[in-house]
Amino acid sequence: MSWQIEGFLETRQGHLTIDGADAVEMAREYGSPLFVFGERRIRRNINRLKRVADVIDCPLKLCYAAKAMSTLGILRAVKDADCDVEVNSGGELWKALKAGFSGEQITFNGTSKEVWEIELALENDVYAIQVDSLFELSLIEETAKRLGKRANVSLRLVPEIESDTHSGLQTALLTSKFGMMPDEAYSAVREHVDAPHINICGVHLHIGSQNPDPTVYAAAFETLFESLLRVFSETGQRLRHINLGGGFPVRYLDDNADDLDSKQHAMLAADYEPSDAIRPAWESVRRAAKDADAEHLLEGLTLLLEPGRSIIADAGICLTTIRNVKSRPTADGGEDHWLLTDAGFNILLSMETYKWYYHLISAGRPDDPHHISYKVAGPLCDGGDVYFDIEGENRLPEHRLLPADTRPGEVLALLNCGAYSLSQASQYNARFLPAVVLIKADGTPKLIRRRDNFEDLISADL
Ligand SMILES: Cc1ncc(COP(=O)(O)O)c(C=O)c1O
């Protein structure tokens, strides 16, 4: 079966097992829907990214993008795998500290930072605050002065690099909301050489998420190196780090999604080794440095990467149970068999907003032929809560293939669900947020988030 991952996703005694644990039994024990993560898979993904260090001649600092999934148990698993963290809000910063990350292990992004968030970052001496505008730089400077601190900041650039990813995931274009124009960034550096409360120590960009074309990393790296060079030639200041963001893809598509729009198909099927993307990028920067007689600028430099999806997406599976079935005549005289699950867009928002594809298999009989077409939908009282493209633009398959006679009570598994799913979840329709189980590195399942209860539905209501 093409979805199998040896040692992680397998069939044993006829059932899907996740890191050795029976998926159907877990859904029964912990309640459905249920998210299950594998710590060994998280470690494997982090180690795969760390191989980037072998293709560059400078230290690598790997910072997990916490927004992809920030349940404390997952943050702790990331930390235990010797990976640092990137946060996007005071809340994520607080969670990262709670999970045990030190300030030195944290980079702080975000486009609308409030003073209390900047204070929290400064009080904890984070590695860098990524600055998104000149206004924000002045806010950080004021706050640092008041607290008697010197803020480490890096400037987020808008490099105008286009990626073939989903438009909502493009972040390096002038039309996107992120970052500063290069000239603004250079003037900021000029004005802050030797500033007592601001230490501009890096430049940053993030091209986009799920980038299908690995060559965008070379373009991005060259842009960052040009900034390094220009900053040095105009101010004599050496930057200590370059941050290339995240964006390495995860292969979401299985064989049977051929009816998708071709661009969507290429994006969801993207698959390459991060080190294969960074190797040529580093080589071209080395050449550029040599040509400019500026190889010394690469000495003492650290390369930061901030991957989220490529660490957590394929380590997480969403188990859902079929709660209802029906048949409906179709316009062409046929019949559709509908399956209504208990996993809606309240826990898989990207399926509705970005038409993100998650491969679906039967957890109780994964090796049976998956050859019968079903219309699949979630439980929400919302017409958009369906597993196909309700706008009819072929961004998701019309039908899902599952075994014959799939019926209520059966457990299904949505694969590659670990990133940007539970972290975007809501209690829409007053549905309980699901439990999360982490299969620990020693193979024992551990509940790391309990399922909501009635009280959780009103816990903040006054
Ligand atoms: C600034 C920044 N860094 C890192 C990431 C993580 O990206 P990914 O999950 O695709 O690796 C994002 C996501 O969009 C981002 O905006």
Ligand as a Chemical Component Dictionary entry (heavy atoms), coordinates in Angstrom:
data_LIG
# 
_chem_comp.id                   LIG 
_chem_comp.type                 NON-POLYMER 
_chem_comp.pdbx_formal_charge   0 
_chem_comp.three_letter_code    LIG 
# 
loop_
_chem_comp_atom.comp_id 
_chem_comp_atom.atom_id 
_chem_comp_atom.alt_atom_id 
_chem_comp_atom.type_symbol 
_chem_comp_atom.charge 
_chem_comp_atom.model_Cartn_x 
_chem_comp_atom.model_Cartn_y 
_chem_comp_atom.model_Cartn_z 
_chem_comp_atom.pdbx_ordinal 
LIG C1 C1 C 0 7.478 33.145 8.945 1  
LIG C2 C2 C 0 7.136 31.711 8.829 2  
LIG N1 N1 N 0 8.055 30.796 9.191 3  
LIG C3 C3 C 0 7.781 29.473 9.116 4  
LIG C4 C4 C 0 6.570 29.012 8.648 5  
LIG C5 C5 C 0 6.342 27.535 8.600 6  
LIG O1 O1 O 0 6.097 27.084 7.311 7  
LIG P1 P1 P 0 5.939 25.537 7.003 8  
LIG O2 O2 O 0 4.964 24.998 7.975 9  
LIG O3 O3 O 0 5.441 25.480 5.615 10 
LIG O4 O4 O 0 7.285 24.909 7.141 11 
LIG C6 C6 C 0 5.596 29.925 8.250 12 
LIG C7 C7 C 0 4.310 29.437 7.719 13 
LIG O5 O5 O 0 3.648 29.978 6.904 14 
LIG C8 C8 C 0 5.882 31.320 8.341 15 
LIG O6 O6 O 0 4.998 32.230 7.970 16 
# 
loop_
_chem_comp_bond.comp_id 
_chem_comp_bond.atom_id_1 
_chem_comp_bond.atom_id_2 
_chem_comp_bond.value_order 
_chem_comp_bond.pdbx_ordinal 
LIG C1 C2 SING 1  
LIG C2 N1 SING 2  
LIG C2 C8 DOUB 3  
LIG N1 C3 DOUB 4  
LIG C3 C4 SING 5  
LIG C4 C5 SING 6  
LIG C4 C6 DOUB 7  
LIG C5 O1 SING 8  
LIG O1 P1 SING 9  
LIG P1 O2 DOUB 10 
LIG P1 O3 SING 11 
LIG P1 O4 SING 12 
LIG C6 C7 SING 13 
LIG C6 C8 SING 14 
LIG C7 O5 DOUB 15 
LIG C8 O6 SING 16 
# 
